[in-house]
């Protein structure tokens, strides 16, 4: 079975073709700057095959044009990996917001299509683009190829009301769906299952805390395979400080600054999402590699940004240990989770009282894409670095739904 995984943004389309017989990636890539003019030398089509990377430029006015380009790359170009699109059994789409309507991945039909559109106000930068990707695929391949929606929010749907409700007038929840949803669900699901495999126990017997750390970051508390709490909330802005996002702040700070600077809601939203976080505190960058370099040079604001970030992450982990009355394993994943040597060490240093002492030699040498345990198999609380694979998780869900279709 071959599954094509699609992740659409407003001006981008990422794809990955996976052979599910051995879960190998046949080809993957990205098309960027959809609908934009391409100046000479601006490469917007990226292809990765057999460990090699190829780029070139091509103007693609719409997502339909972009998906046609993907079809050409996979079936006709010099980088082709299949002879015909008929070899593709299904297409899996990342959809950011499923609200409280979708607790699992689903086959997309007219109702699902309408729901994704109706939920767009909860994820205005993502759901419309995700839907556009589905419509582009349907336009090119027709209605006969099954297409599946895999929701970022679905894995977090097991949270109890005491975790997902906000202490604002209840009618806001009833009328507008104001509640905690959580994001990065496919990543948290993938690494939680993977760490259970590494430990050699049924996930239903484990208490896990998974830390997806990147430019956008979230932490999830997973008790016996079910999420009981997560740091991101109504939007991906909530939680702890990220690359350019503030994370949780006193709501009065927001209204105070808006009044002081006479800001509109959209202007305040831009500040909190794009002009805050590590970038704002450090004054250097939102890229953790730049912060590490500046920290090594003694830049005090870069040092402060890293200290704040580690402290806030440790506070969330500590609160989730309390919420679950213990923890068996802590997992670091994502770009910073897999590369952030200093951050991993600093975060873990807060849990010495629980007997968490990581192997610094292993921590120092483990980089992105690798798997490692930073503790001993005999330790009460174990710490892992695991590479996430959201595309594979989407493909697995899609394949399962297609198999069930064929049984009917």
C-alpha positions as CSV (number, residue, x, y, z in Angstrom):
1,X,0.0,0.0,0.0
2,X,1.3,3.5,-0.9
3,X,0.1,6.6,0.9
4,X,0.6,10.2,-0.1
5,X,0.8,12.5,2.8
6,X,0.0,16.2,2.2
7,X,0.5,19.2,4.5
8,X,-0.7,22.4,3.0
9,X,-0.1,26.0,4.1
10,X,-1.5,29.1,2.6
11,X,1.4,29.3,0.1
12,X,3.0,25.9,0.5
13,X,2.5,22.2,-0.1
14,X,4.6,19.6,1.6
15,X,4.3,16.0,0.5
16,X,5.7,12.6,1.3
17,X,5.0,9.3,-0.5
18,X,5.3,6.3,1.8
19,X,5.3,2.6,0.9
20,X,3.5,1.1,3.9
21,X,4.8,-2.4,3.3
22,X,8.1,-1.3,5.1
23,X,7.1,2.3,5.9
24,X,9.9,3.6,3.6
25,X,9.8,7.1,2.1
26,X,9.9,6.8,-1.7
27,X,10.1,10.6,-2.3
28,X,9.3,13.8,-0.4
29,X,9.5,17.5,-0.9
30,X,7.9,20.9,-0.7
31,X,6.5,23.5,-3.0
32,X,6.7,27.0,-1.6
33,X,5.6,30.5,-2.7
34,X,2.4,29.2,-4.3
35,X,0.6,32.1,-5.9
36,X,3.7,34.3,-5.8
37,X,6.0,35.7,-8.5
38,X,9.3,33.8,-8.6
39,X,12.3,36.0,-9.3
40,X,15.4,34.5,-10.9
41,X,17.3,32.3,-8.6
42,X,14.5,31.8,-6.1
43,X,14.0,28.1,-5.8
44,X,10.6,27.1,-4.6
45,X,10.3,23.4,-5.7
46,X,12.2,21.0,-3.4
47,X,12.6,17.3,-4.1
48,X,14.2,14.8,-1.8
49,X,14.9,11.3,-3.1
50,X,17.4,8.6,-2.2
51,X,19.1,10.9,0.2
52,X,19.6,13.6,-2.5
53,X,18.1,17.0,-2.6
54,X,17.1,18.8,-5.9
55,X,15.7,22.3,-6.2
56,X,14.4,24.4,-9.1
57,X,12.1,27.4,-9.6
58,X,8.7,27.4,-11.2
59,X,5.7,29.7,-10.8
60,X,2.6,27.9,-9.6
61,X,-0.4,30.2,-9.3
62,X,-2.7,27.9,-7.3
63,X,-2.6,24.8,-5.1
64,X,-4.1,22.9,-8.0
65,X,-1.1,23.8,-10.1
66,X,1.2,22.8,-7.2
67,X,-0.5,19.4,-6.8
68,X,-0.3,18.9,-10.5
69,X,3.5,19.5,-10.1
70,X,3.7,16.9,-7.4
71,X,1.9,14.5,-9.6
72,X,4.3,15.2,-12.4
73,X,7.3,14.8,-10.1
74,X,6.1,11.5,-8.7
75,X,5.0,9.9,-12.1
76,X,6.8,11.6,-15.0
77,X,9.8,13.6,-14.1
78,X,13.4,12.3,-13.9
79,X,12.8,11.9,-10.2
80,X,9.7,9.7,-10.7
81,X,9.1,6.8,-8.2
82,X,5.8,5.4,-9.6
83,X,4.4,5.0,-13.1
84,X,0.9,6.2,-12.4
85,X,-1.1,7.9,-9.6
86,X,-3.3,4.7,-9.7
87,X,-0.5,3.2,-7.6
88,X,-1.4,5.5,-4.7
89,X,-4.1,3.9,-2.4
90,X,-5.0,7.0,-0.5
91,X,-4.0,10.6,0.5
92,X,-3.7,11.6,4.1
93,X,-4.0,15.3,5.0
94,X,-2.8,17.1,8.1
95,X,-5.7,19.3,9.4
96,X,-4.9,21.5,12.3
97,X,-8.2,22.0,14.0
98,X,-10.9,19.4,14.4
99,X,-12.6,21.1,17.4
100,X,-14.5,18.8,19.6
101,X,-16.2,17.3,16.6
102,X,-13.3,14.9,15.6
103,X,-11.6,12.7,18.1
104,X,-10.0,10.4,15.5
105,X,-8.9,10.6,11.9
106,X,-11.7,10.3,9.3
107,X,-12.4,9.7,5.7
108,X,-13.2,13.1,4.1
109,X,-16.7,13.5,2.7
110,X,-19.0,16.5,2.2
111,X,-19.8,16.7,5.9
112,X,-16.1,16.6,7.0
113,X,-15.3,19.2,4.3
114,X,-18.0,21.5,5.6
115,X,-16.9,21.0,9.2
116,X,-13.2,21.8,8.4
117,X,-14.5,25.0,6.8
118,X,-16.7,25.9,9.8
119,X,-13.9,25.3,12.2
120,X,-11.7,27.8,10.3
121,X,-12.3,30.6,12.8
122,X,-10.5,28.5,15.4
123,X,-7.4,28.1,13.1
124,X,-7.7,30.8,10.5
125,X,-4.1,30.4,9.3
126,X,-4.3,26.7,8.9
127,X,-7.7,25.1,8.3
128,X,-8.5,27.1,5.1
129,X,-5.1,26.0,3.7
130,X,-5.6,22.4,4.8
131,X,-9.0,22.4,3.1
132,X,-7.5,24.0,0.0
133,X,-5.0,21.1,-0.2
134,X,-7.8,18.5,-0.1
135,X,-9.8,20.3,-2.8
136,X,-6.7,20.6,-5.0
137,X,-6.0,16.9,-4.7
138,X,-9.6,16.0,-5.5
139,X,-9.5,18.3,-8.5
140,X,-6.4,16.5,-9.9
141,X,-7.0,12.8,-8.9
142,X,-10.8,12.8,-8.9
143,X,-13.2,11.5,-6.2
144,X,-12.3,7.8,-6.3
145,X,-9.0,8.1,-4.4
146,X,-9.8,8.0,-0.6
147,X,-8.7,11.1,1.2
148,X,-8.3,11.2,5.0
149,X,-8.2,14.1,7.5
150,X,-5.8,13.6,10.4
151,X,-6.4,16.3,13.0
152,X,-3.7,17.9,15.2
153,X,-6.3,18.2,17.9
154,X,-7.6,14.7,17.9
155,X,-5.0,13.0,20.1
156,X,-5.8,15.6,22.8
157,X,-9.5,14.9,22.8
158,X,-9.2,12.6,25.8
159,X,-8.6,15.6,28.1
160,X,-11.2,15.8,30.9
161,X,-13.2,19.1,31.2
162,X,-11.2,20.1,34.3
163,X,-8.1,20.3,32.0
164,X,-9.6,21.8,28.9
165,X,-12.1,24.4,30.3
166,X,-11.1,28.0,30.9
167,X,-12.5,30.0,33.9
168,X,-14.4,32.5,31.7
169,X,-18.2,32.7,31.3
170,X,-19.4,29.2,30.4
171,X,-21.5,30.6,27.5
172,X,-18.2,31.3,25.6
173,X,-17.6,27.6,25.5
174,X,-21.2,26.8,24.5
175,X,-21.5,29.5,21.8
176,X,-17.9,29.9,20.5
177,X,-16.1,26.7,21.5
178,X,-13.6,28.6,23.7
179,X,-11.6,25.8,25.5
180,X,-8.2,24.2,25.4
181,X,-7.7,22.0,22.3
182,X,-4.0,21.3,22.1
183,X,-1.9,20.9,19.0
184,X,1.1,18.8,17.7
185,X,-1.2,15.8,18.4
186,X,0.3,13.6,15.7
187,X,3.8,14.2,17.0
188,X,2.8,13.5,20.7
189,X,1.0,10.4,19.6
190,X,4.0,9.1,17.5
191,X,6.7,9.6,20.2
192,X,4.5,8.3,23.0
193,X,4.0,5.0,21.1
194,X,7.6,4.9,20.2
195,X,8.8,5.4,23.8
196,X,6.5,2.6,24.9
197,X,8.2,0.4,22.4
198,X,11.7,1.4,23.6
199,X,10.7,0.7,27.2
200,X,9.1,-2.6,26.2
201,X,5.8,-2.0,28.0
202,X,2.2,-1.5,26.9
203,X,1.5,2.2,26.7
204,X,-1.6,1.6,28.8
205,X,0.7,0.9,31.7
206,X,2.8,4.0,31.4
207,X,2.7,7.7,32.5
208,X,4.5,9.8,29.9
209,X,5.4,13.4,29.4
210,X,6.3,14.3,25.8
211,X,8.0,17.6,24.9
212,X,7.7,18.7,21.3
213,X,10.2,21.6,21.2
214,X,10.7,23.7,18.1
215,X,9.9,27.2,17.0
216,X,6.5,26.2,18.1
217,X,6.5,24.0,21.2
218,X,4.1,22.0,23.4
219,X,4.1,19.5,26.2
220,X,1.6,16.7,26.8
221,X,0.8,14.6,29.8
222,X,-0.2,11.1,28.6
223,X,-1.6,8.7,31.3
224,X,-2.0,5.1,30.1
225,X,-2.1,6.1,26.4
226,X,-4.6,9.0,26.9
227,X,-3.8,12.8,27.0
228,X,-4.9,14.3,30.3
229,X,-3.4,17.7,29.7
230,X,-1.3,19.7,27.2
231,X,0.3,23.1,27.2
232,X,-1.1,24.7,24.0
233,X,-4.7,25.9,24.4
234,X,-7.4,27.5,22.4
235,X,-4.6,28.4,19.9
236,X,-1.0,27.4,19.6
237,X,-0.1,30.7,21.4
238,X,-0.7,29.3,24.9
239,X,1.8,27.4,27.0
240,X,5.5,28.4,27.5
241,X,7.7,30.8,25.5
242,X,8.6,29.7,22.0
243,X,10.6,31.1,19.1
244,X,8.4,34.2,18.5
245,X,5.3,33.3,20.6
246,X,4.9,34.7,24.1
247,X,3.3,31.6,25.6
248,X,1.0,32.3,28.6
249,X,1.0,35.8,30.0
250,X,-1.2,37.7,32.5
251,X,-4.2,38.7,30.4
252,X,-4.0,42.1,31.9
253,X,-0.7,42.6,30.2
254,X,-2.4,42.3,26.9
255,X,-5.1,44.9,27.6
256,X,-2.6,47.2,29.3
257,X,-0.3,47.2,26.3
258,X,-3.3,47.6,23.9
259,X,-4.5,50.7,25.7
260,X,-1.0,52.2,26.1
261,X,-0.1,51.8,22.4
262,X,-3.6,52.1,21.1
263,X,-3.4,48.7,19.3
264,X,-6.0,46.8,17.4
265,X,-6.7,43.1,18.3
266,X,-4.9,42.1,15.1
267,X,-1.8,44.2,16.0
268,X,-1.7,42.7,19.5
269,X,-2.1,39.3,18.0
270,X,0.9,39.9,15.7
271,X,3.0,41.0,18.7
272,X,2.2,38.0,20.8
273,X,2.6,35.5,17.9
274,X,5.4,36.9,15.9
275,X,7.3,39.5,17.9
276,X,7.6,37.9,21.3
277,X,9.2,34.7,22.9
278,X,12.8,33.9,22.7
279,X,13.4,36.3,19.9
280,X,12.1,39.2,21.9
281,X,13.9,38.4,25.1
282,X,17.2,37.6,23.5
283,X,17.2,40.4,20.9
284,X,19.1,37.9,18.7
285,X,16.9,35.5,16.9
286,X,14.1,33.0,17.2
287,X,16.5,30.2,16.0
288,X,17.9,28.2,18.8
289,X,21.2,27.7,17.0
290,X,21.7,31.5,17.1
291,X,20.8,31.6,20.8
292,X,23.3,28.8,21.6
293,X,26.0,30.7,19.8
294,X,25.2,34.0,21.5
295,X,25.0,32.3,24.9
296,X,28.5,30.9,24.4
297,X,29.7,34.4,23.7
298,X,28.3,35.6,27.0
299,X,25.3,37.5,25.6
300,X,23.3,38.2,28.8
301,X,19.9,38.5,27.0
302,X,20.5,35.2,25.1
303,X,21.4,33.6,28.4
304,X,18.2,35.0,30.0
305,X,16.1,33.7,27.1
306,X,17.4,30.2,27.5
307,X,17.1,30.2,31.3
308,X,13.5,31.4,31.0
309,X,12.7,28.8,28.4
310,X,14.2,25.9,30.4
311,X,12.5,27.1,33.6
312,X,9.1,27.3,32.0
313,X,9.4,23.9,30.4
314,X,10.5,22.4,33.7
315,X,7.4,24.0,35.4
316,X,5.1,22.4,32.9
317,X,6.7,19.0,33.3
318,X,6.6,19.3,37.1
319,X,2.9,20.2,37.0
320,X,2.1,17.2,34.8
321,X,4.0,14.9,37.1
322,X,1.7,16.2,39.9
323,X,-1.4,15.8,37.6
324,X,-0.6,12.2,36.9
325,X,0.8,11.4,40.4
326,X,4.1,10.4,38.9
327,X,5.9,9.8,35.6
328,X,7.7,6.8,34.0
329,X,9.4,8.6,31.1
330,X,10.1,12.1,29.7
331,X,10.6,12.5,26.0
332,X,12.3,15.3,24.0
333,X,11.5,15.6,20.3
334,X,11.2,18.3,17.6
335,X,14.0,20.5,16.2
336,X,15.1,21.9,19.6
337,X,14.2,18.8,21.5
338,X,16.4,16.7,19.3
339,X,19.3,19.3,19.0
340,X,19.1,21.3,22.1
341,X,21.9,19.9,24.2
342,X,22.0,22.7,26.8
343,X,18.3,22.9,27.1
344,X,17.8,19.2,27.7
345,X,20.5,19.2,30.4
346,X,19.1,22.3,32.1
347,X,15.5,21.1,32.1
348,X,16.5,17.7,33.5
349,X,18.6,19.4,36.2
350,X,15.3,20.5,37.9
351,X,14.3,16.9,38.5
352,X,17.3,15.7,40.5
353,X,14.9,15.3,43.5
354,X,13.2,12.5,41.6
355,X,16.5,10.8,40.8
356,X,16.8,12.1,37.2
357,X,20.5,12.3,36.4
358,X,21.2,12.1,32.7
359,X,24.3,10.8,31.0
360,X,25.9,14.0,29.8
361,X,28.2,12.2,27.4
362,X,25.2,10.7,25.6
363,X,23.3,14.0,25.7
364,X,26.2,15.9,24.2
365,X,26.6,13.7,21.2
366,X,23.0,13.0,20.3
367,X,21.7,15.1,17.4
368,X,18.6,15.4,15.3
369,X,17.2,12.2,13.8
370,X,18.9,9.9,16.4
371,X,17.3,8.0,19.2
372,X,18.9,7.8,22.6
373,X,18.2,7.2,26.3
374,X,19.8,9.7,28.6
375,X,19.2,7.6,31.7
376,X,19.5,4.0,32.7
377,X,16.9,1.3,32.0
378,X,16.9,0.7,35.8
379,X,16.1,4.3,36.7
380,X,12.6,5.0,38.1
381,X,12.2,8.0,35.7
382,X,13.7,7.5,32.2
383,X,14.6,10.3,29.7
384,X,14.6,9.8,26.0
385,X,15.5,11.7,22.8
386,X,13.3,10.5,20.0
387,X,12.9,11.7,16.4
388,X,9.3,12.5,15.7
389,X,7.6,11.5,12.4
390,X,4.3,13.2,11.9
391,X,4.1,12.2,8.3
392,X,4.4,8.5,9.1
393,X,1.7,8.8,11.8
394,X,-0.6,10.4,9.3
395,X,0.2,7.6,6.8
396,X,-0.5,5.0,9.4
397,X,-3.9,6.5,10.3
398,X,-4.8,6.8,6.6
399,X,-3.8,3.2,5.8
400,X,-5.9,1.9,8.7
401,X,-9.0,3.7,7.5
402,X,-8.4,2.5,3.9
403,X,-8.0,-1.1,5.2
404,X,-11.3,-0.8,7.0
405,X,-13.0,0.6,3.9
406,X,-11.9,-2.4,1.9
407,X,-13.4,-4.8,4.5
408,X,-16.8,-3.2,4.2
